[in-house]
C-alpha cells in the first residue's frame, strides 16, 4: 500500500509494519476509525498537527502531535497507561 502523503496512517504493528492490517484514513478527520478502533500501535502524520482521541466522536483523553510514533507503547496517557491500542478517532487541528 502506498498511502497519500497527506493522510494520517494507523498501523496495527510497531515500526510502521504493514504486514499487519495497516489502514489509511482521510487526511483531516476520522470521527470513528471503525473496525480499527483500539488497534493502532504506530502512526504517521507526515508533519500535520493531529489530535488523537481515546473515544469515538472526538471524545475522551487526547493528545496532539505532528510527530510520527513508531511504537505507541512509549507514549504515556497517564503514569499507568500508554496509547497503544487506544485511538478511536482523530482530527487535524
Order of alpha helices (4+ residues) and beta strands (2+ residues): beta-beta-beta-beta-beta-beta-beta-beta-beta
